[in-house]
Amino acid sequence: MHRFFFAFGSGARSCIGRNISWMEMSKLIPTLFMRYDLTLADANAELTEKCWWFVIQKGLYVNVRRRQETKEVPRRAWFD
Ligand code: HEM
């Protein structure tokens, strides 16, 4: 799988931001789903994509509601 993953390009000019991006994604996405319930605003809406340099999506509307059961965890410094 890793050999064929080219989201960050490949070779000598591959993305120098890939490690920080992986770190951000692996923190943000689980935190989003842990703290919020996301449901489709319109399950029948058509999802369209235009792909040139970036993939631009349209039609993906979601309702975001904070989960009741989420307990606030005190923030800790990275060296704790
Ligand atoms: C999900 C986030 C990101 C994706 C999908 C992404 C993707 C890419 C891709 C496909 C390339 C071209 C690689 C190639 O030509 O083979 C690239 C280059 C580059 N990216 Fe990213 N990138 C992301 C985030 C970042 C971030 C956060 C930074 C900076 C902090 C960054 C800095 C750069 C730079 C400077 C280059 C040019 C490298 C070079 O030409 O030597 N990228 N990125």
Backbone and ligand atoms as CSV (ligand in chain L), in Angstrom:
chain,resi,resn,atom,element,x,y,z
A,1,MET,N,N,0.828,-1.198,0.000
A,1,MET,CA,C,0.000,0.000,0.000
A,1,MET,C,C,0.867,1.255,0.000
A,2,HIS,N,N,1.870,1.280,0.852
A,2,HIS,CA,C,2.710,2.477,0.970
A,2,HIS,C,C,3.459,2.770,-0.321
A,3,ARG,N,N,3.861,1.726,-1.028
A,3,ARG,CA,C,4.617,1.917,-2.273
A,3,ARG,C,C,3.801,2.641,-3.325
A,4,PHE,N,N,2.477,2.507,-3.248
A,4,PHE,CA,C,1.621,3.064,-4.294
A,4,PHE,C,C,0.824,4.265,-3.803
A,5,PHE,N,N,1.275,4.882,-2.733
A,5,PHE,CA,C,0.581,6.048,-2.193
A,5,PHE,C,C,1.283,7.309,-2.690
A,6,PHE,N,N,0.620,8.029,-3.612
A,6,PHE,CA,C,1.275,9.179,-4.245
A,6,PHE,C,C,0.596,10.517,-3.946
A,7,ALA,N,N,-0.187,10.575,-2.871
A,7,ALA,CA,C,-0.859,11.852,-2.559
A,7,ALA,C,C,0.156,12.968,-2.346
A,8,PHE,N,N,1.339,12.632,-1.891
A,8,PHE,CA,C,2.368,13.633,-1.651
A,8,PHE,C,C,3.464,13.596,-2.719
A,9,GLY,N,N,3.165,12.976,-3.827
A,9,GLY,CA,C,4.155,12.881,-4.885
A,9,GLY,C,C,5.188,11.817,-4.559
A,10,SER,N,N,6.288,11.867,-5.294
A,10,SER,CA,C,7.298,10.836,-5.105
A,10,SER,C,C,8.659,11.338,-5.592
A,11,GLY,N,N,9.696,10.734,-5.095
A,11,GLY,CA,C,11.037,11.057,-5.599
A,11,GLY,C,C,11.631,12.295,-4.958
A,12,ALA,N,N,12.607,12.863,-5.653
A,12,ALA,CA,C,13.410,13.955,-5.085
A,12,ALA,C,C,12.594,15.209,-4.795
A,13,ARG,N,N,11.504,15.453,-5.528
A,13,ARG,CA,C,10.712,16.671,-5.334
A,13,ARG,C,C,9.397,16.375,-4.633
A,14,SER,N,N,9.319,15.308,-3.859
A,14,SER,CA,C,8.054,15.011,-3.180
A,14,SER,C,C,7.829,16.022,-2.056
A,15,CYS,N,N,6.631,16.029,-1.546
A,15,CYS,CA,C,6.170,17.060,-0.608
A,15,CYS,C,C,7.014,17.091,0.672
A,16,ILE,N,N,7.512,18.286,0.997
A,16,ILE,CA,C,8.281,18.384,2.238
A,16,ILE,C,C,7.373,18.607,3.442
A,17,GLY,N,N,6.059,18.818,3.187
A,17,GLY,CA,C,5.122,19.016,4.294
A,17,GLY,C,C,4.389,17.738,4.671
A,18,ARG,N,N,4.811,16.595,4.089
A,18,ARG,CA,C,4.023,15.373,4.284
A,18,ARG,C,C,3.977,14.909,5.741
A,19,ASN,N,N,5.068,15.048,6.460
A,19,ASN,CA,C,5.051,14.567,7.846
A,19,ASN,C,C,4.153,15.418,8.733
A,20,ILE,N,N,4.220,16.731,8.557
A,20,ILE,CA,C,3.349,17.587,9.379
A,20,ILE,C,C,1.889,17.381,8.978
A,21,SER,N,N,1.646,17.132,7.676
A,21,SER,CA,C,0.282,16.894,7.231
A,21,SER,C,C,-0.263,15.585,7.804
A,22,TRP,N,N,0.546,14.526,7.808
A,22,TRP,CA,C,0.111,13.257,8.422
A,22,TRP,C,C,-0.191,13.462,9.895
A,23,MET,N,N,0.648,14.226,10.582
A,23,MET,CA,C,0.436,14.468,12.002
A,23,MET,C,C,-0.870,15.228,12.212
A,24,GLU,N,N,-1.096,16.277,11.418
A,24,GLU,CA,C,-2.316,17.070,11.552
A,24,GLU,C,C,-3.550,16.210,11.268
A,25,MET,N,N,-3.505,15.414,10.201
A,25,MET,CA,C,-4.665,14.600,9.834
A,25,MET,C,C,-4.944,13.545,10.884
A,26,SER,N,N,-3.871,12.954,11.439
A,26,SER,CA,C,-4.097,11.872,12.400
A,26,SER,C,C,-4.533,12.415,13.756
A,27,LYS,N,N,-4.424,13.721,13.981
A,27,LYS,CA,C,-4.979,14.314,15.189
A,27,LYS,C,C,-6.355,14.914,14.918
A,28,LEU,N,N,-6.480,15.657,13.828
A,28,LEU,CA,C,-7.720,16.396,13.584
A,28,LEU,C,C,-8.907,15.483,13.287
A,29,ILE,N,N,-8.708,14.508,12.411
A,29,ILE,CA,C,-9.853,13.695,11.974
A,29,ILE,C,C,-10.430,12.861,13.125
A,30,PRO,N,N,-9.607,12.126,13.905
A,30,PRO,CA,C,-10.181,11.404,15.042
A,30,PRO,C,C,-10.813,12.343,16.072
A,31,THR,N,N,-10.207,13.517,16.307
A,31,THR,CA,C,-10.764,14.450,17.289
A,31,THR,C,C,-12.122,14.964,16.826
A,32,LEU,N,N,-12.245,15.238,15.530
A,32,LEU,CA,C,-13.515,15.700,14.975
A,32,LEU,C,C,-14.621,14.670,15.211
A,33,PHE,N,N,-14.330,13.390,14.903
A,33,PHE,CA,C,-15.349,12.354,15.060
A,33,PHE,C,C,-15.568,11.988,16.522
A,34,MET,N,N,-14.566,12.191,17.354
A,34,MET,CA,C,-14.724,11.910,18.780
A,34,MET,C,C,-15.646,12.940,19.434
A,35,ARG,N,N,-15.549,14.190,19.018
A,35,ARG,CA,C,-16.284,15.268,19.692
A,35,ARG,C,C,-17.601,15.635,19.027
A,36,TYR,N,N,-17.768,15.270,17.772
A,36,TYR,CA,C,-18.966,15.721,17.046
A,36,TYR,C,C,-19.628,14.560,16.316
A,37,ASP,N,N,-20.946,14.660,16.201
A,37,ASP,CA,C,-21.701,13.761,15.330
A,37,ASP,C,C,-21.909,14.479,14.013
A,38,LEU,N,N,-21.556,13.822,12.927
A,38,LEU,CA,C,-21.745,14.420,11.608
A,38,LEU,C,C,-22.775,13.606,10.835
A,39,THR,N,N,-23.783,14.290,10.333
A,39,THR,CA,C,-24.784,13.613,9.506
A,39,THR,C,C,-24.964,14.404,8.218
A,40,LEU,N,N,-25.337,13.706,7.159
A,40,LEU,CA,C,-25.559,14.387,5.885
A,40,LEU,C,C,-26.774,15.294,6.003
A,41,ALA,N,N,-26.639,16.544,5.575
A,41,ALA,CA,C,-27.765,17.479,5.594
A,41,ALA,C,C,-28.807,17.072,4.566
A,42,ASP,N,N,-28.352,16.555,3.441
A,42,ASP,CA,C,-29.271,16.111,2.390
A,42,ASP,C,C,-28.684,14.846,1.764
A,43,ALA,N,N,-29.226,13.719,2.180
A,43,ALA,CA,C,-28.674,12.440,1.730
A,43,ALA,C,C,-28.839,12.237,0.224
A,44,ASN,N,N,-29.749,12.996,-0.399
A,44,ASN,CA,C,-29.973,12.838,-1.840
A,44,ASN,C,C,-29.218,13.856,-2.680
A,45,ALA,N,N,-28.504,14.759,-2.039
A,45,ALA,CA,C,-27.768,15.781,-2.797
A,45,ALA,C,C,-26.689,15.117,-3.645
A,46,GLU,N,N,-26.513,15.669,-4.848
A,46,GLU,CA,C,-25.514,15.103,-5.753
A,46,GLU,C,C,-24.124,15.611,-5.384
A,47,LEU,N,N,-23.198,14.689,-5.252
A,47,LEU,CA,C,-21.817,15.065,-4.947
A,47,LEU,C,C,-21.047,15.151,-6.263
A,48,THR,N,N,-20.490,16.328,-6.527
A,48,THR,CA,C,-19.714,16.468,-7.761
A,48,THR,C,C,-18.269,16.801,-7.427
A,49,GLU,N,N,-17.384,16.413,-8.317
A,49,GLU,CA,C,-15.958,16.693,-8.142
A,49,GLU,C,C,-15.401,17.275,-9.432
A,50,LYS,N,N,-14.540,18.264,-9.284
A,50,LYS,CA,C,-13.774,18.754,-10.420
A,50,LYS,C,C,-12.322,18.550,-10.059
A,51,CYS,N,N,-11.591,17.926,-10.932
A,51,CYS,CA,C,-10.216,17.610,-10.602
A,51,CYS,C,C,-9.281,18.221,-11.631
A,52,TRP,N,N,-8.508,19.209,-11.216
A,52,TRP,CA,C,-7.377,19.662,-12.031
A,52,TRP,C,C,-6.149,19.626,-11.144
A,53,TRP,N,N,-5.714,20.737,-10.550
A,53,TRP,CA,C,-4.589,20.636,-9.611
A,53,TRP,C,C,-5.067,20.074,-8.286
A,54,PHE,N,N,-6.204,20.636,-7.776
A,54,PHE,CA,C,-6.852,20.125,-6.576
A,54,PHE,C,C,-8.168,19.478,-6.966
A,55,VAL,N,N,-8.677,18.625,-6.083
A,55,VAL,CA,C,-10.016,18.074,-6.294
A,55,VAL,C,C,-10.991,18.973,-5.548
A,56,ILE,N,N,-11.909,19.592,-6.304
A,56,ILE,CA,C,-12.869,20.508,-5.694
A,56,ILE,C,C,-14.214,19.805,-5.614
A,57,GLN,N,N,-14.686,19.621,-4.385
A,57,GLN,CA,C,-15.958,18.928,-4.190
A,57,GLN,C,C,-17.071,19.942,-3.994
A,58,LYS,N,N,-18.265,19.566,-4.501
A,58,LYS,CA,C,-19.452,20.377,-4.248
A,58,LYS,C,C,-20.598,19.453,-3.866
A,59,GLY,N,N,-21.463,19.938,-3.003
A,59,GLY,CA,C,-22.674,19.189,-2.662
A,59,GLY,C,C,-22.562,18.365,-1.391
A,60,LEU,N,N,-21.442,18.450,-0.702
A,60,LEU,CA,C,-21.295,17.667,0.537
A,60,LEU,C,C,-21.576,18.591,1.730
A,61,TYR,N,N,-22.847,18.605,2.117
A,61,TYR,CA,C,-23.246,19.438,3.253
A,61,TYR,C,C,-23.552,18.538,4.433
A,62,VAL,N,N,-23.018,18.907,5.586
A,62,VAL,CA,C,-23.222,18.072,6.775
A,62,VAL,C,C,-23.723,18.910,7.941
A,63,ASN,N,N,-24.496,18.245,8.791
A,63,ASN,CA,C,-24.875,18.845,10.073
A,63,ASN,C,C,-23.855,18.393,11.099
A,64,VAL,N,N,-23.392,19.325,11.888
A,64,VAL,CA,C,-22.382,19.015,12.899
A,64,VAL,C,C,-22.978,19.310,14.270
A,65,ARG,N,N,-23.003,18.289,15.122
A,65,ARG,CA,C,-23.543,18.484,16.475
A,65,ARG,C,C,-22.543,17.952,17.485
A,66,ARG,N,N,-22.282,18.752,18.481
A,66,ARG,CA,C,-21.334,18.323,19.505
A,66,ARG,C,C,-21.921,17.153,20.275
A,67,ARG,N,N,-21.118,16.132,20.516
A,67,ARG,CA,C,-21.583,14.963,21.259
A,67,ARG,C,C,-21.765,15.328,22.725
A,68,GLN,N,N,-22.870,14.845,23.287
A,68,GLN,CA,C,-23.168,15.150,24.688
A,68,GLN,C,C,-22.189,14.468,25.628
A,69,GLU,N,N,-21.853,13.222,25.264
A,69,GLU,CA,C,-21.077,12.416,26.215
A,69,GLU,C,C,-19.592,12.745,26.244
A,70,THR,N,N,-19.196,13.692,25.380
A,70,THR,CA,C,-17.770,14.015,25.335
A,70,THR,C,C,-17.318,14.628,26.651
A,71,LYS,N,N,-16.312,14.023,27.236
A,71,LYS,CA,C,-15.748,14.595,28.460
A,71,LYS,C,C,-14.562,15.456,28.064
A,72,GLU,N,N,-14.477,16.600,28.672
A,72,GLU,CA,C,-13.322,17.450,28.398
A,72,GLU,C,C,-12.091,16.842,29.057
A,73,VAL,N,N,-11.097,16.600,28.255
A,73,VAL,CA,C,-9.848,16.071,28.786
A,73,VAL,C,C,-8.894,17.240,28.934
A,74,PRO,N,N,-8.306,17.421,30.124
A,74,PRO,CA,C,-7.389,18.550,30.270
A,74,PRO,C,C,-6.251,18.467,29.272
A,75,ARG,N,N,-5.912,19.602,28.702
A,75,ARG,CA,C,-4.816,19.607,27.730
A,75,ARG,C,C,-3.507,19.386,28.442
A,76,ARG,N,N,-2.668,18.618,27.807
A,76,ARG,CA,C,-1.372,18.317,28.406
A,76,ARG,C,C,-0.265,18.762,27.469
A,77,ALA,N,N,0.813,19.191,28.070
A,77,ALA,CA,C,1.950,19.558,27.250
A,77,ALA,C,C,2.573,18.303,26.659
A,78,TRP,N,N,3.227,18.437,25.538
A,78,TRP,CA,C,3.770,17.261,24.850
A,78,TRP,C,C,4.793,16.521,25.698
A,79,PHE,N,N,5.403,17.204,26.689
A,79,PHE,CA,C,6.445,16.552,27.482
A,79,PHE,C,C,5.912,15.942,28.766
A,80,ASP,N,N,4.582,16.003,29.015
A,80,ASP,CA,C,4.025,15.390,30.239
A,80,ASP,C,C,4.213,13.882,30.215
L,1,HEM,C1,C,-2.543,17.029,2.754
L,1,HEM,C2,C,-1.614,17.966,2.579
L,1,HEM,C3,C,-0.656,18.005,1.428
L,1,HEM,C4,C,-0.657,17.323,0.259
L,1,HEM,C5,C,-1.692,16.307,-0.249
L,1,HEM,C6,C,0.515,17.744,-0.476
L,1,HEM,C7,C,0.857,17.278,-1.723
L,1,HEM,C8,C,1.992,17.669,-2.427
L,1,HEM,C9,C,2.362,17.191,-3.741
L,1,HEM,C10,C,1.580,16.176,-4.578
L,1,HEM,C11,C,3.515,17.799,-4.091
L,1,HEM,C12,C,4.281,17.623,-5.413
L,1,HEM,C13,C,5.252,16.467,-5.244
L,1,HEM,C14,C,5.900,16.085,-6.564
L,1,HEM,O1,O,6.043,16.948,-7.439
L,1,HEM,O2,O,6.244,14.900,-6.714
L,1,HEM,C15,C,3.891,18.674,-3.000
L,1,HEM,C16,C,5.012,19.460,-2.996
L,1,HEM,C17,C,5.345,20.322,-1.984
L,1,HEM,N1,N,4.680,20.482,-0.788
L,1,HEM,FE1,FE,2.987,19.540,-0.238
L,1,HEM,N2,N,1.218,18.654,0.266
L,1,HEM,C18,C,0.548,18.842,1.439
L,1,HEM,C19,C,0.918,19.664,2.471
L,1,HEM,C20,C,2.041,20.447,2.496
L,1,HEM,C21,C,2.448,21.289,3.611
L,1,HEM,C22,C,1.668,21.401,4.937
L,1,HEM,C23,C,3.575,21.919,3.241
L,1,HEM,C24,C,4.418,22.901,3.992
L,1,HEM,C25,C,4.457,22.960,5.322
L,1,HEM,C26,C,3.912,21.479,1.906
L,1,HEM,C27,C,4.993,21.892,1.195
L,1,HEM,C28,C,5.329,21.447,-0.051
L,1,HEM,C29,C,6.483,21.922,-0.822
L,1,HEM,C30,C,7.473,23.017,-0.395
L,1,HEM,C31,C,6.489,21.215,-2.013
L,1,HEM,C32,C,7.527,21.356,-3.171
L,1,HEM,C33,C,8.664,20.380,-2.911
L,1,HEM,C34,C,9.680,20.435,-4.043
L,1,HEM,O3,O,9.305,20.782,-5.177
L,1,HEM,O4,O,10.861,20.128,-3.786
L,1,HEM,N3,N,2.951,20.579,1.493
L,1,HEM,N4,N,2.946,18.574,-2.000
